[in-house]
Amino acid sequence: MTLFLVAMAVLAMFGKLRLPGGKGRPRITARCPRCGRPKIGAGPCPCGNDKGA
């Protein structure tokens, strides 16, 4: 049990490690100009703003 917890802690440390030059997680940049929700796909926003952003 203890070895399992130690192994999980080591994996968590490597998961948080950021390598130099790495891109990291992609960020959502397209947002609805009216409500600020992230845009997913090419369809209209659920808030009713039919203008694509």
Secondary structure, 3 states (H helix, E strand, C coil): CHHHHHHHHHHHHHHHCCCCCCCCCCCCCCECCCCCCECCCCCCCCCCCCCCC
